[in-house]
Amino acid sequence: MSHTTHHKKKLMARVSRLKGQLEAVERALEAERPCGEILQLLASIRGALNGLTGEVLDDHLHEHVLHAADEKARTEAVEEISEVLRTYIR
């Protein structure tokens, strides 16, 4: 069973909170709230997204690298993580 399936309920709860935070930004923009308030909301979203990313990455490392079925699977998982990190860092 995939770690994203195993932790699906917890991950989906995080996604729901992110959706709520994005909707709060939308409401703040519509209401012409001060830019400082909007920046604070955006910082919260970034933190929540980083937390979700970190959780999925940590689970991925444990399941697909640390507990890989064989060296080939481990190598593929490391290559996949490297590609994602290159994209993430840009």
All heavy atoms as an XYZ file, in Angstrom:
709
protein
N       0.843     -1.189      0.000
C       0.000      0.000      0.000
C       0.881      1.242      0.000
O       1.826      1.341      0.759
C      -0.904     -0.018      1.237
C      -1.821      1.169      1.334
S      -2.840      1.211      2.825
C      -3.784     -0.261      2.656
N       0.584      2.175     -0.862
C       1.345      3.407     -0.977
C       1.185      4.251      0.290
O       0.137      4.246      0.935
C       0.849      4.199     -2.186
O       1.422      5.476     -2.198
N       2.230      4.971      0.633
C       2.163      5.829      1.819
C       1.121      6.928      1.656
O       0.522      7.353      2.631
C       3.542      6.414      2.148
C       4.164      7.182      1.037
N       4.009      8.520      0.893
C       4.944      6.785      0.017
C       4.674      8.929     -0.175
N       5.243      7.888     -0.731
N       0.881      7.390      0.431
C      -0.154      8.415      0.253
C      -1.540      7.828      0.457
O      -2.451      8.532      0.882
C      -0.059      9.086     -1.135
O      -0.090      8.085     -2.146
C       1.213      9.911     -1.256
N      -1.701      6.552      0.179
C      -2.976      5.889      0.432
C      -3.125      5.614      1.919
O      -4.191      5.819      2.492
C      -3.063      4.557     -0.363
O      -2.880      4.855     -1.741
C      -4.392      3.883     -0.158
N      -2.037      5.171      2.531
C      -2.050      4.845      3.961
C      -2.367      6.083      4.814
O      -3.068      5.996      5.810
C      -0.708      4.237      4.363
C      -0.628      3.821      5.783
N      -1.332      2.750      6.280
C       0.061      4.340      6.822
C      -1.071      2.626      7.565
N      -0.234      3.573      7.915
N      -1.842      7.236      4.412
C      -2.036      8.487      5.166
C      -3.030      9.414      4.472
O      -3.001     10.628      4.688
C      -0.694      9.204      5.334
C       0.326      8.418      6.076
N       0.262      8.192      7.421
C       1.443      7.782      5.649
C       1.283      7.461      7.803
N       2.018      7.191      6.734
N      -3.888      8.856      3.655
C      -4.787      9.650      2.815
C      -5.638     10.626      3.631
O      -5.745     11.808      3.283
C      -5.697      8.733      1.996
C      -6.633      9.474      1.069
C      -7.465      8.499      0.260
C      -8.423      9.221     -0.652
N      -9.191      8.290     -1.471
N      -6.232     10.171      4.716
C      -7.124     11.026      5.500
C      -6.374     12.253      6.036
O      -6.864     13.382      5.944
C      -7.734     10.224      6.652
C      -8.759     10.963      7.436
C      -9.406     10.073      8.479
C     -10.460     10.821      9.253
N     -11.093      9.989     10.270
N      -5.179     12.029      6.556
C      -4.384     13.130      7.101
C      -3.948     14.096      5.994
O      -4.024     15.322      6.157
C      -3.166     12.557      7.826
C      -2.265     13.582      8.452
C      -1.197     12.963      9.339
C      -0.284     12.069      8.570
N       0.901     11.654      9.327
N      -3.517     13.551      4.856
C      -3.084     14.398      3.747
C      -4.250     15.201      3.167
O      -4.104     16.385      2.849
C      -2.416     13.551      2.659
C      -1.124     12.854      3.057
C      -0.663     11.895      1.963
C      -0.035     13.852      3.400
N      -5.401     14.558      3.042
C      -6.583     15.251      2.514
C      -7.023     16.376      3.456
O      -7.487     17.423      3.003
C      -7.718     14.265      2.269
C      -7.438     13.277      1.128
S      -7.060     14.075     -0.445
C      -8.640     14.807     -0.824
N      -6.868     16.180      4.753
C      -7.198     17.238      5.717
C      -6.287     18.446      5.502
O      -6.742     19.600      5.549
C      -7.079     16.711      7.144
N      -5.017     18.188      5.235
C      -4.082     19.286      4.964
C      -4.471     20.026      3.682
O      -4.422     21.250      3.621
C      -2.653     18.766      4.833
C      -1.986     18.455      6.155
C      -0.554     17.957      5.887
N       0.202     17.814      7.095
C       1.120     18.687      7.515
N       1.386     19.767      6.810
N       1.775     18.470      8.632
N      -4.860     19.273      2.659
C      -5.273     19.886      1.390
C      -6.523     20.737      1.610
O      -6.622     21.854      1.079
C      -5.503     18.807      0.308
C      -6.171     19.395     -0.926
C      -4.181     18.142     -0.071
N      -7.455     20.246      2.399
C      -8.676     21.017      2.686
C      -8.344     22.326      3.390
O      -8.929     23.367      3.084
C      -9.635     20.191      3.537
O     -10.137     19.116      2.791
N      -7.399     22.274      4.321
C      -6.995     23.507      5.004
C      -6.346     24.486      4.026
O      -6.581     25.694      4.092
C      -6.054     23.191      6.169
C      -6.789     22.624      7.381
C      -5.935     22.593      8.625
N      -4.762     21.741      8.522
C      -4.745     20.437      8.745
N      -5.853     19.819      9.095
N      -3.625     19.755      8.644
N      -5.534     23.953      3.108
C      -4.928     24.815      2.092
C      -5.985     25.482      1.224
O      -5.883     26.676      0.906
C      -3.967     24.012      1.208
C      -2.559     23.828      1.753
C      -1.840     22.707      1.025
C      -1.791     25.126      1.639
N      -7.007     24.713      0.829
C      -8.096     25.288      0.038
C      -8.760     26.430      0.808
O      -9.048     27.485      0.240
C      -9.141     24.227     -0.295
C      -8.732     23.256     -1.359
C      -9.863     22.259     -1.594
C      -9.492     21.178     -2.548
N     -10.589     20.200     -2.716
N      -8.993     26.212      2.085
C      -9.606     27.249      2.912
C      -8.741     28.492      2.995
O      -9.240     29.625      2.944
N      -7.436     28.286      3.095
C      -6.525     29.430      3.147
C      -6.513     30.195      1.825
O      -6.474     31.430      1.814
C      -5.120     28.965      3.521
C      -5.013     28.502      4.962
C      -3.661     27.911      5.262
O      -3.183     27.025      4.557
N      -3.032     28.415      6.314
N      -6.550     29.475      0.713
C      -6.611     30.138     -0.590
C      -7.910     30.933     -0.751
O      -7.908     32.050     -1.290
C      -6.477     29.120     -1.726
C      -5.068     28.625     -2.005
C      -5.095     27.423     -2.945
C      -4.221     29.737     -2.580
N      -9.001     30.356     -0.276
C     -10.278     31.068     -0.332
C     -10.236     32.324      0.538
O     -10.830     33.346      0.179
C     -11.406     30.139      0.089
C     -11.679     29.055     -0.944
C     -12.584     27.950     -0.441
O     -12.967     27.953      0.747
O     -12.907     27.060     -1.254
N      -9.500     32.267      1.649
C      -9.360     33.451      2.505
C      -8.606     34.557      1.769
O      -8.944     35.739      1.893
C      -8.640     33.079      3.802
N      -7.611     34.194      0.981
C      -6.889     35.190      0.168
C      -7.837     35.795     -0.854
O      -7.864     37.016     -1.039
C      -5.658     34.553     -0.534
C      -5.060     35.523     -1.550
C      -4.616     34.141      0.483
N      -8.607     34.955     -1.493
C      -9.568     35.439     -2.486
C     -10.556     36.431     -1.846
O     -10.806     37.508     -2.389
C     -10.314     34.258     -3.099
C     -11.263     34.643     -4.210
C     -11.925     33.421     -4.844
O     -12.241     32.456     -4.122
O     -12.127     33.460     -6.066
N     -11.067     36.080     -0.682
C     -12.011     36.972      0.009
C     -11.331     38.282      0.413
O     -11.911     39.366      0.291
C     -12.593     36.283      1.249
C     -13.587     35.191      0.940
C     -14.318     34.699      2.189
N     -13.423     34.232      3.239
C     -12.969     32.986      3.359
N     -13.328     32.055      2.493
N     -12.170     32.666      4.358
N     -10.091     38.188      0.858
C      -9.355     39.390      1.265
C      -9.103     40.314      0.077
O      -9.220     41.536      0.197
C      -8.030     38.993      1.928
N      -8.781     39.725     -1.062
C      -8.575     40.541     -2.264
C      -9.879     41.187     -2.706
O      -9.907     42.373     -3.065
C      -7.988     39.690     -3.387
C      -6.536     39.250     -3.202
C      -6.161     38.190     -4.229
C      -5.596     40.439     -3.267
N     -10.944     40.409     -2.688
C     -12.264     40.945     -3.070
C     -12.679     42.087     -2.141
O     -13.273     43.074     -2.577
C     -13.321     39.840     -3.041
C     -13.242     38.868     -4.187
C     -13.592     39.504     -5.524
O     -14.386     40.451     -5.575
O     -13.042     39.029     -6.545
N     -12.347     41.955     -0.868
C     -12.721     42.971      0.124
C     -11.712     44.116      0.182
O     -11.864     45.042      0.995
C     -12.850     42.322      1.503
N     -10.692     44.049     -0.673
C      -9.655     45.072     -0.731
C      -8.994     45.284      0.627
O      -8.773     46.411      1.079
C     -10.211     46.373     -1.311
C     -10.728     46.192     -2.728
C     -11.301     47.457     -3.338
O     -11.274     48.528     -2.698
O     -11.768     47.368     -4.490
N      -8.663     44.162      1.278
C      -7.979     44.208      2.564
C      -6.566     44.756      2.367
O      -6.019     44.710      1.259
C      -7.920     42.811      3.193
C      -9.272     42.147      3.421
C     -10.155     42.888      4.387
N      -9.446     43.096      5.646
C      -9.810     43.960      6.574
N     -10.882     44.726      6.380
N      -9.145     44.083      7.678
N      -5.935     45.231      3.423
C      -4.575     45.778      3.314
C      -3.579     44.715      2.819
O      -3.711     43.524      3.126
C      -4.230     46.200      4.744
C      -5.550     46.333      5.438
C      -6.474     45.364      4.773
N      -2.586     45.185      2.072
C      -1.627     44.241      1.483
C      -0.873     43.457      2.552
O      -0.536     42.291      2.343
C      -0.670     44.945      0.529
S       0.306     46.244      1.273
N      -0.614     44.052      3.705
C       0.076     43.337      4.782
C      -0.722     42.127      5.250
O      -0.149     41.064      5.519
N      -2.027     42.286      5.327
C      -2.900     41.182      5.714
C      -2.870     40.072      4.662
O      -2.804     38.889      4.985
C      -4.322     41.710      5.886
C      -5.291     40.730      6.471
C      -6.661     41.363      6.691
O      -6.725     42.502      7.209
O      -7.656     40.713      6.333
N      -2.890     40.474      3.400
C      -2.855     39.492      2.306
C      -1.506     38.769      2.290
O      -1.450     37.542      2.120
C      -3.154     40.168      0.959
C      -4.614     40.664      0.962
C      -2.901     39.226     -0.208
C      -4.975     41.595     -0.162
N      -0.426     39.503      2.506
C       0.892     38.874      2.562
C       0.981     37.864      3.703
O       1.588     36.794      3.550
C       1.984     39.936      2.703
C       2.254     40.756      1.450
C       3.127     41.966      1.777
C       2.896     39.897      0.379
N       0.368     38.176      4.821
C       0.358     37.242      5.953
C      -0.392     35.966      5.592
O       0.044     34.866      5.913
C      -0.267     37.903      7.189
C      -0.130     37.084      8.439
C       1.321     36.883      8.836
O       2.134     37.799      8.783
N       1.669     35.670      9.219
N      -1.520     36.115      4.915
C      -2.284     34.946      4.461
C      -1.456     34.105      3.487
O      -1.442     32.870      3.574
C      -3.589     35.384      3.793
C      -4.647     35.994      4.698
C      -5.754     36.640      3.863
C      -5.215     34.945      5.640
N      -0.762     34.773      2.574
C       0.071     34.051      1.605
C       1.227     33.327      2.291
O       1.569     32.196      1.917
C       0.601     35.018      0.541
C      -0.459     35.604     -0.394
C       0.129     36.733     -1.226
C      -1.050     34.522     -1.274
N       1.805     33.949      3.307
C       2.885     33.294      4.054
C       2.367     32.041      4.764
O       3.061     31.022      4.822
C       3.490     34.270      5.062
N       1.146     32.124      5.263
C       0.545     30.958      5.914
C       0.342     29.816      4.924
O       0.578     28.649      5.247
C      -0.800     31.331      6.539
O      -0.629     32.273      7.559
N      -0.086     30.161      3.720
C      -0.276     29.143      2.678
C       1.052     28.496      2.324
O       1.146     27.270      2.203
C      -0.936     29.757      1.428
C      -2.376     30.159      1.738
C      -0.881     28.793      0.252
C      -3.015     31.030      0.673
N       2.058     29.312      2.168
C       3.374     28.767      1.829
C       3.861     27.815      2.916
O       4.387     26.741      2.626
C       4.373     29.900      1.619
C       5.722     29.402      1.178
C       6.643     30.544      0.860
N       7.886     29.978      0.342
C       8.805     30.674     -0.228
N       8.649     31.960     -0.401
N       9.903     30.104     -0.651
N       3.685     28.194      4.162
C       4.085     27.326      5.266
C       3.313     26.020      5.265
O       3.884     24.947      5.465
N       2.008     26.107      5.022
C       1.181     24.900      4.993
C       1.573     24.003      3.826
O       1.649     22.774      3.965
C      -0.294     25.282      4.907
N       1.840     24.592      2.668
C       2.247     23.812      1.503
C       3.615     23.166      1.735
O       3.826     21.997      1.392
C       2.266     24.680      0.250
C       2.582     23.964     -1.048
C       1.595     22.825     -1.320
C       2.565     24.943     -2.201
N       4.534     23.903      2.342
C       5.840     23.334      2.660
C       5.702     22.174      3.644
O       6.403     21.170      3.537
C       6.778     24.397      3.220
C       7.303     25.328      2.155
O       7.269     25.023      0.978
N       7.787     26.487      2.576
N       4.798     22.307      4.605
C       4.565     21.227      5.556
C       4.025     19.986      4.883
O       4.469     18.861      5.160
N       3.069     20.167      3.989
C       2.505     19.040      3.237
C       3.577     18.396      2.363
O       3.717     17.168      2.335
C       1.323     19.509      2.388
C       0.684     18.485      1.446
C       0.140     17.295      2.225
C      -0.417     19.144      0.623
N       4.352     19.212      1.674
C       5.426     18.701      0.822
C       6.431     17.910      1.654
O       6.849     16.813      1.270
C       6.136     19.855      0.089
O       5.180     20.577     -0.681
C       7.249     19.353     -0.810
N       6.806     18.443      2.785
C       7.761     17.767      3.659
C       7.244     16.429      4.157
O       7.992     15.447      4.216
N       5.980     16.379      4.494
C       5.388     15.140      4.980
C       5.373     14.066      3.892
O       5.752     12.914      4.135
C       3.974     15.393      5.488
C       3.374     14.195      6.168
C       2.089     14.530      6.896
O       1.849     15.700      7.219
O       1.325     13.584      7.152
N       4.951     14.433      2.689
C       4.920     13.469      1.584
C       6.347     13.041      1.230
O       6.610     11.853      1.008
C       4.179     14.040      0.353
C       4.300     13.107     -0.845
C       2.715     14.287      0.688
N       7.283     13.980      1.218
C       8.672     13.665      0.907
C       9.266     12.730      1.955
O       9.936     11.741      1.618
C       9.497     14.949      0.798
C      10.978     14.792      0.486
C      11.194     14.054     -0.830
C      11.646     16.152      0.451
N       9.026     13.004      3.219
C       9.534     12.160      4.294
C       8.990     10.732      4.173
O       9.751      9.763      4.258
C       9.162     12.764      5.648
C       9.781     12.009      6.800
O      11.022     11.913      6.847
O       9.017     11.498      7.645
N       7.689     10.618      3.958
C       7.090      9.292      3.775
C       7.668      8.593      2.549
O       7.926      7.389      2.575
C       5.567      9.396      3.639
C       4.879      9.761      4.943
O       5.522      9.688      6.015
O       3.690     10.131      4.891
N       7.882      9.356      1.475
C       8.447      8.794      0.243
C       9.856      8.255      0.498
O      10.189      7.145      0.069
C       8.476      9.861     -0.853
C       8.974      9.363     -2.169
N       8.171      8.689     -3.049
C      10.202      9.438     -2.746
C       8.873      8.371     -4.128
N      10.106      8.815     -3.965
N      10.664      9.028      1.201
C      12.027      8.588      1.508
C      12.022      7.287      2.306
O      12.796      6.369      2.026
C      12.775      9.674      2.284
C      13.223     10.880      1.477
C      13.692     11.996      2.400
C      14.321     10.498      0.507
N      11.152      7.220      3.298
C      11.096      6.010      4.117
C      10.602      4.801      3.328
O      11.182      3.719      3.418
C      10.221      6.238      5.357
C      10.928      6.976      6.426
N      10.919      8.354      6.495
C      11.703      6.554      7.442
C      11.642      8.734      7.524
N      12.128      7.661      8.126
N       9.531      4.970      2.584
C       8.944      3.826      1.886
C       9.735      3.407      0.657
O       9.964      2.222      0.433
C       7.502      4.113      1.481
C       6.848      2.898      0.827
C       5.358      3.011      0.720
O       4.718      3.536      1.647
O       4.823      2.573     -0.312
N      10.158      4.363     -0.151
C      10.743      4.028     -1.448
C      12.269      4.030     -1.474
O      12.854      3.519     -2.428
C      10.219      4.970     -2.529
C       8.742      4.905     -2.687
N       8.102      3.834     -3.259
C       7.761      5.777     -2.316
C       6.793      4.038     -3.255
N       6.564      5.209     -2.689
N      12.907      4.606     -0.459
C      14.363      4.602     -0.415
C      14.843      3.701      0.727
O      15.517      2.703      0.498
C      14.936      6.034     -0.274
C      16.457      6.001     -0.169
C      14.507      6.901     -1.455
N      14.475      4.039      1.938
C      14.935      3.277      3.095
C      14.457      1.824      3.052
O      15.227      0.900      3.325
C      14.465      3.959      4.386
C      14.990      3.379      5.693
C      16.510      3.454      5.742
C      14.373      4.109      6.868
N      13.205      1.617      2.706
C      12.633      0.272      2.687
C      12.364     -0.207      1.259
O      11.416     -0.958      1.026
C      11.332      0.242      3.499
C      11.512      0.671      4.917
N      12.255     -0.046      5.823
C      11.056      1.751      5.586
C      12.247      0.573      6.989
N      11.532      1.675      6.874
N      13.202      0.199      0.319
C      13.029     -0.201     -1.081
C      13.146     -1.715     -1.224
O      13.886     -2.368     -0.487
C      14.077      0.486     -1.950
N      12.407     -2.248     -2.188
C      12.412     -3.693     -2.424
C      13.780     -4.182     -2.881
O      14.205     -5.287     -2.524
C      11.347     -4.052     -3.459
N      14.480     -3.371     -3.667
C      15.808     -3.746     -4.159
C      16.568     -2.488     -4.559
O      16.040     -1.380     -4.484
C      15.703     -4.727     -5.342
C      14.833     -4.200     -6.475
O      14.876     -2.978     -6.759
O      14.107     -5.008     -7.083
N      17.803     -2.667     -4.975
C      18.650     -1.525     -5.312
C      18.117     -0.747     -6.516
O      18.221      0.480     -6.568
C      20.085     -1.985     -5.573
C      21.092     -0.859     -5.580
C      21.128     -0.063     -4.288
O      20.952     -0.638     -3.197
O      21.328      1.165     -4.369
N      17.530     -1.427     -7.469
C      16.961     -0.758     -8.645
C      15.821      0.172     -8.231
O      15.751      1.329     -8.668
C      16.455     -1.786     -9.661
C      15.887     -1.165    -10.920
C      15.456     -2.254    -11.909
C      15.005     -1.638    -13.216
N      13.599     -1.388    -13.295
N      14.938     -0.315     -7.366
C      13.823      0.512     -6.884
C      14.343      1.697     -6.086
O      13.823      2.813     -6.193
C      12.875     -0.329     -6.030
N      15.390      1.472     -5.294
C      15.979      2.555     -4.498
C      16.559      3.628     -5.416
O      16.350      4.823     -5.219
C      17.055      1.991     -3.578
C      17.671      3.003     -2.630
C      18.783      2.437     -1.753
N      18.682      1.035     -1.426
C      17.974      0.535     -0.402
N      17.313      1.330      0.387
N      17.965     -0.764     -0.174
N      17.288      3.201     -6.454
C      17.890      4.139     -7.397
C      16.810      4.952     -8.115
O      16.938      6.175     -8.262
C      18.763      3.381     -8.419
O      19.796      2.700     -7.704
C      19.380      4.329     -9.432
N      15.749      4.307     -8.537
C      14.648      5.006     -9.208
C      13.999      6.026     -8.275
O      13.681      7.150     -8.698
C      13.608      4.000     -9.701
C      14.074      3.180    -10.875
C      13.110      2.067    -11.258
O      12.054      1.912    -10.595
O      13.419      1.333    -12.216
N      13.825      5.654     -7.012
C      13.210      6.574     -6.050
C      14.096      7.787     -5.807
O      13.603      8.919     -5.719
C      12.928      5.847     -4.736
N      15.395      7.569     -5.711
C      16.325      8.684     -5.507
C      16.316      9.608     -6.723
O      16.309     10.838     -6.579
C      17.747      8.164     -5.199
C      18.771      9.294     -5.251
C      17.775      7.486     -3.836
N      16.313      9.045     -7.916
C      16.260      9.862     -9.134
C      14.970     10.683     -9.179
O      14.990     11.860     -9.566
C      16.391      8.972    -10.365
C      17.786      8.419    -10.556
C      17.896      7.417    -11.692
O      16.912      7.225    -12.431
O      18.980      6.834    -11.831
N      13.866     10.061     -8.787
C      12.584     10.772     -8.769
C      12.618     11.936     -7.784
O      12.194     13.047     -8.098
C      11.471      9.792     -8.397
C      10.098     10.401     -8.404
C       9.022      9.381     -8.063
O       9.221      8.559     -7.152
O       7.983      9.426     -8.728
N      13.154     11.701     -6.609
C      13.259     12.761     -5.601
C      14.166     13.878     -6.104
O      13.853     15.060     -5.937
C      13.769     12.198     -4.263
C      12.710     11.287     -3.646
C      14.137     13.318     -3.298
C      13.216     10.455     -2.497
N      15.282     13.516     -6.726
C      16.199     14.528     -7.249
C      15.517     15.420     -8.277
O      15.679     16.642     -8.260
C      17.422     13.859     -7.890
O      18.191     13.216     -6.915
N      14.739     14.812     -9.155
C      14.021     15.584    -10.172
C      13.006     16.532     -9.535
O      12.904     17.702     -9.906
C      13.319     14.628    -11.137
C      12.639     15.326    -12.289
C      11.986     14.346    -13.252
O      12.538     13.251    -13.446
O      10.923     14.697    -13.797
N      12.277     16.037     -8.556
C      11.279     16.875     -7.871
C      11.972     18.023     -7.142
O      11.524     19.173     -7.202
C      10.437     16.027     -6.897
C       9.610     16.911     -5.975
C       9.544     15.066     -7.668
N      13.075     17.737     -6.463
C      13.792     18.790     -5.734
C      14.347     19.851     -6.667
O      14.317     21.040     -6.341
C      14.908     18.177     -4.880
C      14.435     17.407     -3.656
C      15.630     16.739     -2.958
C      13.671     18.293     -2.703
N      14.840     19.423     -7.845
C      15.323     20.433     -8.816
C      14.188     21.368     -9.214
O      14.356     22.577     -9.324
C      15.905     19.741    -10.043
C      17.349     19.307     -9.882
C      17.961     18.892    -11.207
N      17.324     17.745    -11.803
C      17.592     16.469    -11.523
N      18.510     16.202    -10.619
N      16.959     15.484    -12.130
N      13.011     20.828     -9.437
C      11.851     21.638     -9.797
C      11.437     22.529     -8.620
O      11.116     23.692     -8.802
C      10.663     20.731    -10.210
O      11.082     19.910    -11.294
C       9.459     21.536    -10.613
N      11.456     21.978     -7.435
C      11.015     22.690     -6.236
C      11.927     23.873     -5.924
O      11.471     24.937     -5.510
C      10.984     21.708     -5.058
C      10.375     22.254     -3.811
C       9.004     22.418     -3.694
C      11.172     22.600     -2.727
C       8.438     22.905     -2.540
C      10.602     23.087     -1.566
C       9.239     23.249     -1.470
O       8.690     23.730     -0.314
N      13.212     23.695     -6.144
C      14.196     24.732     -5.805
C      14.170     25.900     -6.779
O      14.510     27.011     -6.429
C      15.605     24.107     -5.689
C      15.652     23.184     -4.484
C      16.686     25.167     -5.616
C      16.905     22.337     -4.393
N      13.727     25.676     -7.995
C      13.698     26.748     -9.004
C      12.934     27.928     -8.566
O      12.048     28.104     -7.953
C      13.108     26.239    -10.311
C      14.048     25.349    -11.024
C      13.452     24.993    -12.359
N      14.216     23.881    -12.909
C      13.789     23.083    -13.857
N      12.606     23.259    -14.376
N      14.529     22.131    -14.297
